[in-house]
């Protein structure tokens, strides 16, 4: 079943929720309204126990062309700050919801659209998709997209994208680490849903604690990261799903998760 919101299409496809950015005539530009709606929808879907993964797609010819530049014109400095604070909130929400969020881009993913792909936990793209942090070409350096891009790519590859604004193809995006893999466009949905099905076989609790810990430790010093993750895995080991998983391994049977 699919429902149509103002800026999104939302489809129940258990065990996934599929959220489609739905401003095709504007190449799914991330307007204030769309970012507010997407942030709220991510939170709503993540609270549903039957949802084991969230997929983000784009309607029409593109995944997303980034921020809506028409909306940004003639704003005051404080208004621009509010807009980017909202964008920061959206990106934080993607990584804080307790289920994996999978980007499935096609066409183009540029500027903040590229940022959204980089922010998602996983990304499978169509092999005809192209990616760019192209703001520099319009006098507006992709500063906030650069945060997410630099946490996926090496410094040299990040700076090549940010300083030139050039497009890279899906094969390059895969090689540089922006996406997990690229597949033929006609296989994209099936490939994404196969990944969802794989994730749905795992403990929701283990995925939640693992995702939360990953983002907490990845920017920490190594000693701090080990301390954080030692606590996380200790808590995991005594939780019901941890106990069940270890018992099932010892007893050579399939685990029965409580979550």
N, C-alpha and C positions, 0 to 999 in steps of 0.2 A: 504494500500500500504506500502511495506517495502523497505527500501533502505539499501544497504550494504556499510558501510564505511570501513576503514582499520581495525579498532579494535572494531567496534560497528555494531549492526543491529538496525535500527530505523524504527519503525512501526507507521503509523498514525492510531489510533483507537479512533476517536473522541468520547468523549471529552478528551481522553488521548493521550499522546505520550508515546510509550513504547520503552525504550532504553535497549538493551540487550548487555551486555559485551560479546565480541565474540573472546576470545582466549581459546577455550575449551581445546586444547591440553596442555595448560599451566595453566589449572584450573582458567582461567580468571585473572591471576596475573596482578596487576596494574603497568604496565610498564609506562615509561615516555610518550610514544606515546599514550597509552590508556588514561592516565590521562589528557593529553592535549586535546585529541579528546572529551572526556566526558565533560570536563569543557566548551568547545566551544559549544557542542551540547545542554547542559543544558541551556546556555544563548540563543541559537537560538530558542529552543522550548518555553522558557518562554516569548519570545517576540511575540509569535503568539497568538492573542486574542482567537482563537478557542480552544486552549489547556488549559484545566482547571486543569489538574494534570499530573505529570510525573511519570512513573513507571520505576524502574531499576531492571533488571533481569540478570541472567547469563546463558550463553549457555552451553550445555553439562552436565557434572556430578556435577558441583558446581556453587555456586554464585561467590565467589572469594577467592583465597588462599592468598590474601594480596600482598605485594610488590614483585616484581620480583627480587629474591635474586641473580640470575645470573647476572642481570644488575647492581646490587649494588657492586659486587666484583670489586676490583682494582680501585675504584673511589678515587679521592683525597678528602680531607675534604671539600673543597669548592664545589666540585661536589656533594657530599652527601648533603650538605646544600641546593643546588639548587633543588635536587630531592625532599627533604622534604618540601621546600618552595612551590613547585608545588603541592604536596599533600595537603598542608594546603590551597592553593588557591582553589583546587577542593572541599574540604570539606566546605569551606566558601561559595562557589558558590551554593552548594546544599541548604544551609540554607538562602541564600540571594535572590534566584529567587522567584518571587512573587506568585507562585502556589505551592500547596502541592507536595512534592516529596515522593513517596511510594517505599520502598524496598520490593522486593518479593523474598527472598532468598530460595534456596533449596540446598541439598547436604551439603556443608560446607561453612562457612563464617569465615575466620580466619585472625588474625592480621589486616592489613589495610582493608581487606574485611569485618571483623567484625566492624571496625571503620566506614566504609561506611554505614552499616546497622544502627549503632547507631546514625549516623549523619542525616540520612533521617528523615523527619518529622513524618512519620508513617512507620510501618513495619508489613507485614503479611508473615509468613513463612510456608513452608511445615512442617508437623509434624515429618518428618524424617531428618530435617536440624539440623546440629550441629554447635556450635559456640565456638571459642577459640581465646585468645590473646596469641599465642603459642611461640612468639619470644624468651622468656626467655629460652626455651629448646635448642635454637640454639645460645645462648650467645648474643642475640640481643633483649634486653628488649623492649616491645611494648610501648614505651614512648608516641608517638603521638596517637596511637589507644587508649591509656589510657585516653586521654583527653575526647574523645567522650564517652567512656564506663563509666567513672566516672560521667558524666553528665546525665546518664540514670539509673545507678544502685546505690545502697547504697555503702558506702565506703568499708564495709566488703566484699560484693559480688564482687565489682570491684577488690579489692586487691586479692581475691581468684582466680579470672580469671588471673590477671596480674602476680601474684607471682608463681602460679603453672603451668600456660600454659595449664591446663586441658581443655578438651572439656566439654561443657554443652549441654544438649539436648534442643529441642524446648520448651518442657513443662517448663523446668527450666528457659529458656530465657524469656518466657512469665511471669512466676512468679516473676522473678527478675526485670522485666521492660525493657529488651533489645528490645523486640518486643511487638506489640499490642496483637497478638494472633497467634496460630498455627492451621493449618487446614490440612486435608488429601491432599497429593500431587495432586491428580486428581481434587481437588476442588480449588486449589490455584488461578488459573487464574480467575475463576468465582468470587471468593471472593474478589479479588483485584478490578476487574471491577465493582462489586457491590458498593464498597467503592468509586471508581471514580465517578460512577453515582450519588451517594449521594452527593458528594462534588460539582458536576456540577450543582446541583439544587440551590446552594447558590450563593450569590453575590461574584464575583471575587474580587471586590474592598474590601469587608469586609474580605475575606480570606487573601488578600495581606496585609492589614494594621494590621490584627491580627497576622499573622505570623511574620511580621517585628517587631511588638511590643513585641511579646512573647520572641524572642531571645534577644532583647535589655534589657528587664526588668528582665529576669530570673537570671542573674548574678549580678543584682544591689542590693543595700541595699533596704529594704522595703520602706522607705520614698521616695527614689529616684524612685523606681519602680512605686509607686502610682502616683507620679508627671508625669512620662513618660506616663503612661497609661491613666491618666485623660485627658491629652492633646490628646492622640490618639483617645479616645472614643468621645471626644468633636468634633474633626474633622470628625469622622465617622458619628456623629449624624446630622451634617449639610450637608454632602455629598449627592448627588442624591440617591444613594442606601440606605443610612440610612433613609432619609426622606420617600422614597418609602416603605421601610420595615415597618416602624412605622405606616404609613398611611394604608397599607394593613392590618396590625394587627387590627387597630381600625375599619376598614371597613369590617373585617372578609372575606378577599379575598386573593387569591394567589398573591404574589408580582411579579412585572415585572421589572427585574433588567436591569439597563443600561449597566452593564458589565458582 
